[in-house]
Each structure stands twice: as C-alpha cells, then as structure tokens.
Amino acid sequence: EQGRGGSVVLVSSARGKLGHPGGYSAYCPSKAAVDLLAKTLAAEWGAHGIRVNAIGPTVFRSPLTAWMFEENERATTFRKGFLARIPLGRLEEPDDLVGPVQFLLSPASAFVTGHVLYADGGYTAC
C-alpha cells in the first residue's frame, strides 16, 4: 500500500543447505523450506518492488547455544569437531550477522532478491 517496495530478510541456516545427522531431521528440512520460501516470495513480490532474501548463519552465540562456548569437555569436544568444518576457524558471534543483514536491507543490494546469504565462516563451502 505504501507504493515504495521494501526488503524482507528471513532467517534460515547453513543447515538448510546441508543435512546433518543426530536429530536434525526436522530442523534441516524446515530451514530448506525457508530458503525456498525466500525464492518463491521474491518471484511473487518482485513486481511490487519487494525484495526477499534469507540469511543463513551457522552456530552462533545465543542462549540456546551458550553451552557450546563453555570451557568443559562436552563443549570442547563439540567445538573441535565443528571447527574442523569452518575455514575461518571460530564459532560465529551475533555481530557477525549485522553486516550481512544490513547489506540485504540496504540500497546496496537493490538488485538482490531470492538469495540465501550464508554468513557461516565458510561452513557451506566445505
């Protein structure tokens, strides 16, 4: 109704691109659905000047993942295995998502729609 278009950023995950064993049989497909939703809405809403994209992080620090950042045997074992898959060699922090989301919401991405931007330290590259 405002007539100026807009930008939507959905929250997906690197797990939407890659399967993962160990209890992720609902999570991975649900994030893949978010990826396809971004593409479908981009196709449907583009004529109205609305861009739709998704951000695909990997594990980042949050209340849900706080245990992964702790200094104990369980967390250390997890990090060792997980970091072997991240070329940048560290877990993600919330601040690592700020720039990519700002880009997707800004005029700098005025011709970007239907895209999943993986802000994952290279996780999906391996």
NUMAR-271471 format. One record per residue: x, y, z of N, C-alpha, C in turn; chain; residue in one letter; residue number from 1. Coordinates in nm, 2 decimals, m for minus. Example, Ala and Ser with C-alpha at 12.3 -4.5 7.8 and 13.67 -1.06 7.14 Angstrom:
<rec n_u="1.32" n_v="m0.57" n_w="0.78" ca_u="1.23" ca_v="m0.45" ca_w="0.78" c_u="1.32" c_v="m0.33" c_w="0.78" c="A" r="a" k="1"/>
<rec n_u="1.28" n_v="m0.22" n_w="0.71" ca_u="1.37" ca_v="m0.11" ca_w="0.71" c_u="1.29" c_v="0.00" c_w="0.79" c="A" r="s" k="2"/>
This chain:
<rec n_u="0.08" n_v="m0.12" n_w="0.00" ca_u="0.00" ca_v="0.00" ca_w="0.00" c_u="0.08" c_v="0.13" c_w="0.00" c="A" r="e" k="1"/>
<rec n_u="0.20" n_v="0.12" n_w="0.06" ca_u="0.29" ca_v="0.24" ca_w="0.06" c_u="0.34" c_v="0.28" c_w="m0.07" c="A" r="q" k="2"/>
<rec n_u="0.35" n_v="0.18" n_w="m0.16" ca_u="0.39" ca_v="0.20" ca_w="m0.30" c_u="0.54" c_v="0.22" c_w="m0.32" c="A" r="g" k="3"/>
<rec n_u="0.62" n_v="0.19" n_w="m0.22" ca_u="0.77" ca_v="0.21" ca_w="m0.23" c_u="0.84" c_v="0.08" c_w="m0.23" c="A" r="r" k="4"/>
<rec n_u="0.78" n_v="m0.03" n_w="m0.23" ca_u="0.85" ca_v="m0.16" ca_w="m0.22" c_u="0.91" c_v="m0.18" c_w="m0.08" c="A" r="g" k="5"/>
<rec n_u="1.01" n_v="m0.26" n_w="m0.07" ca_u="1.07" ca_v="m0.29" ca_w="0.06" c_u="1.16" c_v="m0.41" c_w="0.05" c="A" r="g" k="6"/>
<rec n_u="1.21" n_v="m0.45" n_w="0.16" ca_u="1.30" ca_v="m0.56" ca_w="0.17" c_u="1.27" c_v="m0.65" c_w="0.29" c="A" r="s" k="7"/>
<rec n_u="1.27" n_v="m0.78" n_w="0.27" ca_u="1.24" ca_v="m0.88" ca_w="0.38" c_u="1.36" c_v="m0.97" c_w="0.39" c="A" r="v" k="8"/>
<rec n_u="1.41" n_v="m0.99" n_w="0.51" ca_u="1.52" ca_v="m1.09" ca_w="0.53" c_u="1.46" c_v="m1.20" c_w="0.63" c="A" r="v" k="9"/>
<rec n_u="1.46" n_v="m1.32" n_w="0.57" ca_u="1.42" ca_v="m1.43" ca_w="0.65" c_u="1.54" c_v="m1.50" c_w="0.72" c="A" r="l" k="10"/>
<rec n_u="1.52" n_v="m1.56" n_w="0.83" ca_u="1.63" ca_v="m1.63" ca_w="0.90" c_u="1.63" c_v="m1.78" c_w="0.87" c="A" r="v" k="11"/>
<rec n_u="1.73" n_v="m1.82" n_w="0.80" ca_u="1.75" ca_v="m1.96" ca_w="0.76" c_u="1.87" c_v="m2.02" c_w="0.84" c="A" r="s" k="12"/>
<rec n_u="1.94" n_v="m2.11" n_w="0.78" ca_u="2.06" ca_v="m2.17" ca_w="0.85" c_u="2.14" c_v="m2.24" c_w="0.74" c="A" r="s" k="13"/>
<rec n_u="2.27" n_v="m2.25" n_w="0.77" ca_u="2.35" ca_v="m2.33" ca_w="0.68" c_u="2.30" c_v="m2.47" c_w="0.68" c="A" r="a" k="14"/>
<rec n_u="2.23" n_v="m2.51" n_w="0.78" ca_u="2.17" ca_v="m2.65" ca_w="0.78" c_u="2.06" c_v="m2.66" c_w="0.68" c="A" r="r" k="15"/>
<rec n_u="2.01" n_v="m2.56" n_w="0.62" ca_u="1.91" ca_v="m2.56" ca_w="0.52" c_u="1.97" c_v="m2.61" c_w="0.39" c="A" r="g" k="16"/>
<rec n_u="2.10" n_v="m2.60" n_w="0.38" ca_u="2.17" ca_v="m2.64" ca_w="0.26" c_u="2.23" c_v="m2.78" c_w="0.27" c="A" r="k" k="17"/>
<rec n_u="2.28" n_v="m2.81" n_w="0.39" ca_u="2.35" ca_v="m2.93" ca_w="0.42" c_u="2.27" c_v="m3.01" c_w="0.53" c="A" r="l" k="18"/>
<rec n_u="2.25" n_v="m3.14" n_w="0.50" ca_u="2.19" ca_v="m3.23" ca_w="0.60" c_u="2.29" c_v="m3.25" c_w="0.72" c="A" r="g" k="19"/>
<rec n_u="2.24" n_v="m3.30" n_w="0.83" ca_u="2.33" ca_v="m3.33" ca_w="0.94" c_u="2.27" c_v="m3.44" c_w="1.02" c="A" r="h" k="20"/>
<rec n_u="2.35" n_v="m3.53" n_w="1.06" ca_u="2.30" ca_v="m3.64" ca_w="1.15" c_u="2.28" c_v="m3.60" c_w="1.29" c="A" r="p" k="21"/>
<rec n_u="2.21" n_v="m3.68" n_w="1.37" ca_u="2.20" ca_v="m3.66" ca_w="1.51" c_u="2.08" c_v="m3.57" c_w="1.55" c="A" r="g" k="22"/>
<rec n_u="1.96" n_v="m3.60" n_w="1.50" ca_u="1.84" ca_v="m3.53" ca_w="1.55" c_u="1.81" c_v="m3.41" c_w="1.47" c="A" r="g" k="23"/>
<rec n_u="1.86" n_v="m3.39" n_w="1.35" ca_u="1.83" ca_v="m3.27" ca_w="1.28" c_u="1.72" c_v="m3.30" c_w="1.16" c="A" r="y" k="24"/>
<rec n_u="1.65" n_v="m3.41" n_w="1.17" ca_u="1.56" ca_v="m3.45" ca_w="1.06" c_u="1.44" c_v="m3.35" c_w="1.05" c="A" r="s" k="25"/>
<rec n_u="1.41" n_v="m3.27" n_w="1.14" ca_u="1.31" ca_v="m3.17" ca_w="1.13" c_u="1.37" c_v="m3.03" c_w="1.10" c="A" r="a" k="26"/>
<rec n_u="1.48" n_v="m3.01" n_w="1.17" ca_u="1.54" ca_v="m2.87" ca_w="1.16" c_u="1.59" c_v="m2.84" c_w="1.02" c="A" r="y" k="27"/>
<rec n_u="1.67" n_v="m2.94" n_w="0.96" ca_u="1.73" ca_v="m2.91" ca_w="0.83" c_u="1.63" c_v="m2.89" c_w="0.72" c="A" r="c" k="28"/>
<rec n_u="1.53" n_v="m2.98" n_w="0.71" ca_u="1.42" ca_v="m2.95" ca_w="0.61" c_u="1.34" c_v="m2.82" c_w="0.63" c="A" r="p" k="29"/>
<rec n_u="1.32" n_v="m2.79" n_w="0.76" ca_u="1.25" ca_v="m2.67" ca_w="0.78" c_u="1.33" c_v="m2.54" c_w="0.74" c="A" r="s" k="30"/>
<rec n_u="1.46" n_v="m2.55" n_w="0.75" ca_u="1.54" ca_v="m2.43" ca_w="0.70" c_u="1.55" c_v="m2.44" c_w="0.55" c="A" r="k" k="31"/>
<rec n_u="1.55" n_v="m2.55" n_w="0.49" ca_u="1.55" ca_v="m2.56" ca_w="0.34" c_u="1.42" c_v="m2.50" c_w="0.29" c="A" r="a" k="32"/>
<rec n_u="1.31" n_v="m2.52" n_w="0.37" ca_u="1.18" ca_v="m2.46" ca_w="0.33" c_u="1.19" c_v="m2.31" c_w="0.34" c="A" r="a" k="33"/>
<rec n_u="1.26" n_v="m2.25" n_w="0.44" ca_u="1.27" ca_v="m2.11" ca_w="0.45" c_u="1.35" c_v="m2.06" c_w="0.32" c="A" r="v" k="34"/>
<rec n_u="1.45" n_v="m2.13" n_w="0.28" ca_u="1.53" ca_v="m2.09" ca_w="0.16" c_u="1.44" c_v="m2.09" c_w="0.04" c="A" r="d" k="35"/>
<rec n_u="1.35" n_v="m2.19" n_w="0.02" ca_u="1.26" ca_v="m2.19" ca_w="m0.09" c_u="1.15" c_v="m2.08" c_w="m0.08" c="A" r="l" k="36"/>
<rec n_u="1.11" n_v="m2.06" n_w="0.04" ca_u="1.01" ca_v="m1.95" ca_w="0.07" c_u="1.07" c_v="m1.82" c_w="0.02" c="A" r="l" k="37"/>
<rec n_u="1.20" n_v="m1.79" n_w="0.05" ca_u="1.26" ca_v="m1.67" ca_w="0.01" c_u="1.26" c_v="m1.65" c_w="m0.14" c="A" r="a" k="38"/>
<rec n_u="1.29" n_v="m1.76" n_w="m0.21" ca_u="1.29" ca_v="m1.76" ca_w="m0.36" c_u="1.15" c_v="m1.74" c_w="m0.41" c="A" r="k" k="39"/>
<rec n_u="1.05" n_v="m1.81" n_w="m0.36" ca_u="0.91" ca_v="m1.80" ca_w="m0.40" c_u="0.85" c_v="m1.66" c_w="m0.38" c="A" r="t" k="40"/>
<rec n_u="0.87" n_v="m1.61" n_w="m0.26" ca_u="0.82" ca_v="m1.48" ca_w="m0.23" c_u="0.89" c_v="m1.37" c_w="m0.32" c="A" r="l" k="41"/>
<rec n_u="1.02" n_v="m1.39" n_w="m0.34" ca_u="1.09" ca_v="m1.30" ca_w="m0.43" c_u="1.03" c_v="m1.30" c_w="m0.57" c="A" r="a" k="42"/>
<rec n_u="0.99" n_v="m1.41" n_w="m0.62" ca_u="0.93" ca_v="m1.42" ca_w="m0.75" c_u="0.79" c_v="m1.36" c_w="m0.75" c="A" r="a" k="43"/>
<rec n_u="0.72" n_v="m1.38" n_w="m0.64" ca_u="0.58" ca_v="m1.33" ca_w="m0.63" c_u="0.57" c_v="m1.18" c_w="m0.60" c="A" r="e" k="44"/>
<rec n_u="0.66" n_v="m1.13" n_w="m0.52" ca_u="0.65" ca_v="m0.99" ca_w="m0.47" c_u="0.74" c_v="m0.90" c_w="m0.55" c="A" r="w" k="45"/>
<rec n_u="0.83" n_v="m0.95" n_w="m0.63" ca_u="0.92" ca_v="m0.86" ca_w="m0.70" c_u="0.85" c_v="m0.76" c_w="m0.79" c="A" r="g" k="46"/>
<rec n_u="0.74" n_v="m0.79" n_w="m0.85" ca_u="0.66" ca_v="m0.69" ca_w="m0.93" c_u="0.61" c_v="m0.58" c_w="m0.84" c="A" r="a" k="47"/>
<rec n_u="0.61" n_v="m0.59" n_w="m0.71" ca_u="0.57" ca_v="m0.48" ca_w="m0.62" c_u="0.69" c_v="m0.41" c_w="m0.56" c="A" r="h" k="48"/>
<rec n_u="0.81" n_v="m0.44" n_w="m0.61" ca_u="0.93" ca_v="m0.38" ca_w="m0.56" c_u="0.98" c_v="m0.43" c_w="m0.43" c="A" r="g" k="49"/>
<rec n_u="0.93" n_v="m0.55" n_w="m0.39" ca_u="0.97" ca_v="m0.60" ca_w="m0.26" c_u="1.07" c_v="m0.71" c_w="m0.29" c="A" r="i" k="50"/>
<rec n_u="1.19" n_v="m0.70" n_w="m0.22" ca_u="1.29" ca_v="m0.79" ca_w="m0.23" c_u="1.28" c_v="m0.89" c_w="m0.11" c="A" r="r" k="51"/>
<rec n_u="1.30" n_v="m1.02" n_w="m0.14" ca_u="1.30" ca_v="m1.11" ca_w="m0.03" c_u="1.43" c_v="m1.20" c_w="m0.04" c="A" r="v" k="52"/>
<rec n_u="1.50" n_v="m1.20" n_w="0.07" ca_u="1.62" ca_v="m1.28" ca_w="0.08" c_u="1.63" c_v="m1.35" c_w="0.22" c="A" r="n" k="53"/>
<rec n_u="1.72" n_v="m1.44" n_w="0.24" ca_u="1.74" ca_v="m1.51" ca_w="0.36" c_u="1.89" c_v="m1.50" c_w="0.41" c="A" r="a" k="54"/>
<rec n_u="1.91" n_v="m1.50" n_w="0.53" ca_u="2.04" ca_v="m1.51" ca_w="0.59" c_u="2.06" c_v="m1.65" c_w="0.65" c="A" r="i" k="55"/>
<rec n_u="2.17" n_v="m1.71" n_w="0.62" ca_u="2.20" ca_v="m1.85" ca_w="0.66" c_u="2.32" c_v="m1.86" c_w="0.75" c="A" r="g" k="56"/>
<rec n_u="2.31" n_v="m1.83" n_w="0.88" ca_u="2.42" ca_v="m1.85" ca_w="0.97" c_u="2.45" c_v="m1.99" c_w="1.00" c="A" r="p" k="57"/>
<rec n_u="2.56" n_v="m2.02" n_w="1.07" ca_u="2.59" ca_v="m2.14" ca_w="1.13" c_u="2.56" c_v="m2.13" c_w="1.28" c="A" r="t" k="58"/>
<rec n_u="2.62" n_v="m2.21" n_w="1.36" ca_u="2.60" ca_v="m2.19" ca_w="1.51" c_u="2.66" c_v="m2.06" c_w="1.55" c="A" r="v" k="59"/>
<rec n_u="2.58" n_v="m1.98" n_w="1.62" ca_u="2.63" ca_v="m1.85" ca_w="1.67" c_u="2.58" c_v="m1.84" c_w="1.82" c="A" r="f" k="60"/>
<rec n_u="2.66" n_v="m1.76" n_w="1.89" ca_u="2.63" ca_v="m1.75" ca_w="2.04" c_u="2.49" c_v="m1.69" c_w="2.06" c="A" r="r" k="61"/>
<rec n_u="2.42" n_v="m1.77" n_w="2.14" ca_u="2.28" ca_v="m1.73" ca_w="2.18" c_u="2.25" c_v="m1.81" c_w="2.31" c="A" r="s" k="62"/>
<rec n_u="2.14" n_v="m1.78" n_w="2.38" ca_u="2.10" ca_v="m1.85" ca_w="2.49" c_u="2.09" c_v="m2.01" c_w="2.46" c="A" r="p" k="63"/>
<rec n_u="2.04" n_v="m2.04" n_w="2.34" ca_u="2.03" ca_v="m2.18" ca_w="2.31" c_u="2.16" c_v="m2.25" c_w="2.29" c="A" r="l" k="64"/>
<rec n_u="2.26" n_v="m2.18" n_w="2.24" ca_u="2.39" ca_v="m2.24" ca_w="2.21" c_u="2.50" c_v="m2.20" c_w="2.31" c="A" r="t" k="65"/>
<rec n_u="2.47" n_v="m2.13" n_w="2.42" ca_u="2.57" ca_v="m2.09" ca_w="2.51" c_u="2.66" c_v="m2.20" c_w="2.56" c="A" r="a" k="66"/>
<rec n_u="2.61" n_v="m2.32" n_w="2.58" ca_u="2.69" ca_v="m2.43" ca_w="2.62" c_u="2.80" c_v="m2.47" c_w="2.53" c="A" r="w" k="67"/>
<rec n_u="2.79" n_v="m2.44" n_w="2.40" ca_u="2.89" ca_v="m2.47" ca_w="2.30" c_u="3.01" c_v="m2.38" c_w="2.32" c="A" r="m" k="68"/>
<rec n_u="3.00" n_v="m2.27" n_w="2.39" ca_u="3.11" ca_v="m2.17" ca_w="2.41" c_u="3.17" c_v="m2.19" c_w="2.55" c="A" r="f" k="69"/>
<rec n_u="3.12" n_v="m2.28" n_w="2.63" ca_u="3.17" ca_v="m2.30" ca_w="2.76" c_u="3.31" c_v="m2.38" c_w="2.76" c="A" r="e" k="70"/>
<rec n_u="3.38" n_v="m2.37" n_w="2.87" ca_u="3.51" ca_v="m2.44" ca_w="2.88" c_u="3.48" c_v="m2.57" c_w="2.96" c="A" r="e" k="71"/>
<rec n_u="3.44" n_v="m2.67" n_w="2.90" ca_u="3.42" ca_v="m2.80" ca_w="2.96" c_u="3.44" c_v="m2.91" c_w="2.85" c="A" r="n" k="72"/>
<rec n_u="3.45" n_v="m3.03" n_w="2.89" ca_u="3.48" ca_v="m3.14" ca_w="2.80" c_u="3.37" c_v="m3.15" c_w="2.69" c="A" r="e" k="73"/>
<rec n_u="3.25" n_v="m3.15" n_w="2.72" ca_u="3.14" ca_v="m3.16" ca_w="2.62" c_u="3.15" c_v="m3.05" c_w="2.52" c="A" r="r" k="74"/>
<rec n_u="3.17" n_v="m2.93" n_w="2.56" ca_u="3.18" ca_v="m2.81" ca_w="2.47" c_u="3.30" c_v="m2.82" c_w="2.39" c="A" r="a" k="75"/>
<rec n_u="3.41" n_v="m2.85" n_w="2.45" ca_u="3.54" ca_v="m2.86" ca_w="2.38" c_u="3.54" c_v="m2.97" c_w="2.27" c="A" r="t" k="76"/>
<rec n_u="3.48" n_v="m3.08" n_w="2.30" ca_u="3.46" ca_v="m3.19" ca_w="2.20" c_u="3.38" c_v="m3.14" c_w="2.08" c="A" r="t" k="77"/>
<rec n_u="3.27" n_v="m3.08" n_w="2.11" ca_u="3.18" ca_v="m3.02" ca_w="2.01" c_u="3.26" c_v="m2.93" c_w="1.92" c="A" r="f" k="78"/>
<rec n_u="3.32" n_v="m2.83" n_w="1.98" ca_u="3.39" ca_v="m2.73" ca_w="1.91" c_u="3.50" c_v="m2.78" c_w="1.82" c="A" r="r" k="79"/>
<rec n_u="3.58" n_v="m2.88" n_w="1.87" ca_u="3.68" ca_v="m2.94" ca_w="1.79" c_u="3.63" c_v="m3.00" c_w="1.66" c="A" r="k" k="80"/>
<rec n_u="3.52" n_v="m3.07" n_w="1.67" ca_u="3.46" ca_v="m3.13" ca_w="1.55" c_u="3.40" c_v="m3.03" c_w="1.46" c="A" r="g" k="81"/>
<rec n_u="3.33" n_v="m2.93" n_w="1.52" ca_u="3.26" ca_v="m2.83" ca_w="1.44" c_u="3.36" c_v="m2.74" c_w="1.37" c="A" r="f" k="82"/>
<rec n_u="3.46" n_v="m2.70" n_w="1.45" ca_u="3.55" ca_v="m2.60" ca_w="1.39" c_u="3.64" c_v="m2.66" c_w="1.28" c="A" r="l" k="83"/>
<rec n_u="3.65" n_v="m2.79" n_w="1.27" ca_u="3.72" ca_v="m2.86" ca_w="1.16" c_u="3.65" c_v="m2.83" c_w="1.03" c="A" r="a" k="84"/>
<rec n_u="3.52" n_v="m2.79" n_w="1.03" ca_u="3.44" ca_v="m2.77" ca_w="0.91" c_u="3.43" c_v="m2.62" c_w="0.88" c="A" r="r" k="85"/>
<rec n_u="3.48" n_v="m2.53" n_w="0.96" ca_u="3.47" ca_v="m2.39" ca_w="0.94" c_u="3.61" c_v="m2.33" c_w="0.91" c="A" r="i" k="86"/>
<rec n_u="3.63" n_v="m2.29" n_w="0.78" ca_u="3.75" ca_v="m2.24" ca_w="0.73" c_u="3.81" c_v="m2.12" c_w="0.81" c="A" r="p" k="87"/>
<rec n_u="3.71" n_v="m2.04" n_w="0.86" ca_u="3.76" ca_v="m1.92" ca_w="0.94" c_u="3.80" c_v="m1.96" c_w="1.08" c="A" r="l" k="88"/>
<rec n_u="3.78" n_v="m2.08" n_w="1.12" ca_u="3.84" ca_v="m2.13" ca_w="1.25" c_u="3.78" c_v="m2.08" c_w="1.38" c="A" r="g" k="89"/>
<rec n_u="3.65" n_v="m2.03" n_w="1.38" ca_u="3.59" ca_v="m1.99" ca_w="1.50" c_u="3.44" c_v="m2.00" c_w="1.49" c="A" r="r" k="90"/>
<rec n_u="3.38" n_v="m2.00" n_w="1.61" ca_u="3.23" ca_v="m2.00" ca_w="1.61" c_u="3.18" c_v="m1.86" c_w="1.58" c="A" r="l" k="91"/>
<rec n_u="3.06" n_v="m1.85" n_w="1.54" ca_u="3.00" ca_v="m1.72" ca_w="1.50" c_u="2.95" c_v="m1.65" c_w="1.62" c="A" r="e" k="92"/>
<rec n_u="2.96" n_v="m1.52" n_w="1.61" ca_u="2.91" ca_v="m1.43" ca_w="1.71" c_u="2.79" c_v="m1.35" c_w="1.65" c="A" r="e" k="93"/>
<rec n_u="2.69" n_v="m1.31" n_w="1.73" ca_u="2.58" ca_v="m1.23" ca_w="1.68" c_u="2.62" c_v="m1.11" c_w="1.59" c="A" r="p" k="94"/>
<rec n_u="2.73" n_v="m1.04" n_w="1.63" ca_u="2.78" ca_v="m0.93" ca_w="1.55" c_u="2.82" c_v="m0.97" c_w="1.41" c="A" r="d" k="95"/>
<rec n_u="2.85" n_v="m1.10" n_w="1.39" ca_u="2.89" ca_v="m1.14" ca_w="1.25" c_u="2.77" c_v="m1.14" c_w="1.16" c="A" r="d" k="96"/>
<rec n_u="2.65" n_v="m1.13" n_w="1.21" ca_u="2.53" ca_v="m1.13" ca_w="1.12" c_u="2.48" c_v="m0.98" c_w="1.09" c="A" r="l" k="97"/>
<rec n_u="2.53" n_v="m0.89" n_w="1.16" ca_u="2.49" ca_v="m0.75" ca_w="1.15" c_u="2.51" c_v="m0.70" c_w="1.00" c="A" r="v" k="98"/>
<rec n_u="2.64" n_v="m0.71" n_w="0.96" ca_u="2.67" ca_v="m0.65" ca_w="0.83" c_u="2.60" c_v="m0.72" c_w="0.71" c="A" r="g" k="99"/>
<rec n_u="2.59" n_v="m0.85" n_w="0.71" ca_u="2.51" ca_v="m0.92" ca_w="0.60" c_u="2.37" c_v="m0.88" c_w="0.60" c="A" r="p" k="100"/>
<rec n_u="2.30" n_v="m0.87" n_w="0.72" ca_u="2.16" ca_v="m0.83" ca_w="0.72" c_u="2.15" c_v="m0.68" c_w="0.68" c="A" r="v" k="101"/>
<rec n_u="2.24" n_v="m0.60" n_w="0.73" ca_u="2.24" ca_v="m0.46" ca_w="0.68" c_u="2.25" c_v="m0.45" c_w="0.53" c="A" r="q" k="102"/>
<rec n_u="2.34" n_v="m0.53" n_w="0.47" ca_u="2.35" ca_v="m0.53" ca_w="0.33" c_u="2.22" c_v="m0.57" c_w="0.26" c="A" r="f" k="103"/>
<rec n_u="2.16" n_v="m0.68" n_w="0.31" ca_u="2.04" ca_v="m0.72" ca_w="0.24" c_u="1.92" c_v="m0.63" c_w="0.26" c="A" r="l" k="104"/>
<rec n_u="1.92" n_v="m0.54" n_w="0.36" ca_u="1.82" ca_v="m0.44" ca_w="0.38" c_u="1.85" c_v="m0.31" c_w="0.32" c="A" r="l" k="105"/>
<rec n_u="1.97" n_v="m0.29" n_w="0.27" ca_u="2.01" ca_v="m0.16" ca_w="0.22" c_u="2.00" c_v="m0.14" c_w="0.07" c="A" r="s" k="106"/>
<rec n_u="2.01" n_v="m0.02" n_w="0.02" ca_u="2.01" ca_v="0.00" ca_w="m0.12" c_u="2.13" c_v="m0.07" c_w="m0.19" c="A" r="p" k="107"/>
<rec n_u="2.23" n_v="m0.10" n_w="m0.12" ca_u="2.35" ca_v="m0.17" ca_w="m0.18" c_u="2.31" c_v="m0.30" c_w="m0.24" c="A" r="a" k="108"/>
<rec n_u="2.20" n_v="m0.36" n_w="m0.20" ca_u="2.15" ca_v="m0.49" ca_w="m0.25" c_u="2.02" c_v="m0.47" c_w="m0.33" c="A" r="s" k="109"/>
<rec n_u="2.01" n_v="m0.35" n_w="m0.39" ca_u="1.88" ca_v="m0.32" ca_w="m0.46" c_u="1.85" c_v="m0.42" c_w="m0.58" c="A" r="a" k="110"/>
<rec n_u="1.94" n_v="m0.49" n_w="m0.63" ca_u="1.91" ca_v="m0.59" ca_w="m0.73" c_u="1.93" c_v="m0.73" c_w="m0.69" c="A" r="f" k="111"/>
<rec n_u="1.93" n_v="m0.75" n_w="m0.56" ca_u="1.94" ca_v="m0.89" ca_w="m0.50" c_u="1.81" c_v="m0.93" c_w="m0.44" c="A" r="v" k="112"/>
<rec n_u="1.76" n_v="m1.04" n_w="m0.49" ca_u="1.63" ca_v="m1.09" ca_w="m0.44" c_u="1.63" c_v="m1.24" c_w="m0.46" c="A" r="t" k="113"/>
<rec n_u="1.57" n_v="m1.32" n_w="m0.37" ca_u="1.56" ca_v="m1.46" ca_w="m0.39" c_u="1.69" c_v="m1.53" c_w="m0.36" c="A" r="g" k="114"/>
<rec n_u="1.77" n_v="m1.47" n_w="m0.27" ca_u="1.91" ca_v="m1.52" ca_w="m0.25" c_u="1.92" c_v="m1.56" c_w="m0.10" c="A" r="h" k="115"/>
<rec n_u="2.00" n_v="m1.67" n_w="m0.07" ca_u="2.03" ca_v="m1.70" ca_w="0.06" c_u="2.18" c_v="m1.67" c_w="0.08" c="A" r="v" k="116"/>
<rec n_u="2.20" n_v="m1.57" n_w="0.17" ca_u="2.34" ca_v="m1.53" ca_w="0.20" c_u="2.39" c_v="m1.61" c_w="0.32" c="A" r="l" k="117"/>
<rec n_u="2.48" n_v="m1.70" n_w="0.30" ca_u="2.54" ca_v="m1.78" ca_w="0.40" c_u="2.65" c_v="m1.71" c_w="0.47" c="A" r="y" k="118"/>
<rec n_u="2.62" n_v="m1.66" n_w="0.59" ca_u="2.72" ca_v="m1.59" ca_w="0.68" c_u="2.76" c_v="m1.70" c_w="0.78" c="A" r="a" k="119"/>
<rec n_u="2.85" n_v="m1.79" n_w="0.73" ca_u="2.88" ca_v="m1.91" ca_w="0.81" c_u="3.03" c_v="m1.94" c_w="0.82" c="A" r="d" k="120"/>
<rec n_u="3.11" n_v="m1.84" n_w="0.79" ca_u="3.26" ca_v="m1.87" ca_w="0.81" c_u="3.31" c_v="m1.97" c_w="0.71" c="A" r="g" k="121"/>
<rec n_u="3.24" n_v="m2.00" n_w="0.60" ca_u="3.28" ca_v="m2.09" ca_w="0.50" c_u="3.23" c_v="m2.23" c_w="0.52" c="A" r="g" k="122"/>
<rec n_u="3.14" n_v="m2.25" n_w="0.62" ca_u="3.09" ca_v="m2.39" ca_w="0.66" c_u="3.03" c_v="m2.46" c_w="0.53" c="A" r="y" k="123"/>
<rec n_u="2.95" n_v="m2.38" n_w="0.46" ca_u="2.88" ca_v="m2.45" ca_w="0.34" c_u="2.98" c_v="m2.46" c_w="0.22" c="A" r="t" k="124"/>
<rec n_u="3.10" n_v="m2.41" n_w="0.23" ca_u="3.20" ca_v="m2.42" ca_w="0.13" c_u="3.27" c_v="m2.56" c_w="0.13" c="A" r="a" k="125"/>
<rec n_u="3.26" n_v="m2.62" n_w="0.25" ca_u="3.34" ca_v="m2.75" ca_w="0.27" c_u="3.25" c_v="m2.87" c_w="0.25" c="A" r="c" k="126"/>
